Amino acid sequence: MTKDEAILEMRFCGVNENDINIIINGFKQKNISPQYLDNELEKLGYERLFHFEYDDDIDESYQSLSHSKKHISDD
């Protein structure tokens, strides 16, 4: 996915603009992998947003940890 697509998707999902800038500015290539985006979002305390693009099965261990993640609606 392109940086522009990633930015739009994160904005649509309610990710803080400063956090979007941190994630995007840390990536120098034109295209960004969904895994990279999810890893960076989790580092900032957000839920994974892009896992559906690379993982058809949601890991049960992830579900048990999701209560400790920052939910987009929490902001």
TAHUMO-V482806 format. One record per helix or strand of 3 or more residues. SS is the DSSP state (H for helix, E for strand). FROM is the first residue (numbers start at 0). TO is the last residue. If there is no record, write none. Layout:
SS | FROM | TO
SS | FROM | TO
This chain:
H | 2 | 11
H | 16 | 24
H | 33 | 42
H | 50 | 52
H | 59 | 67
H | 71 | 73
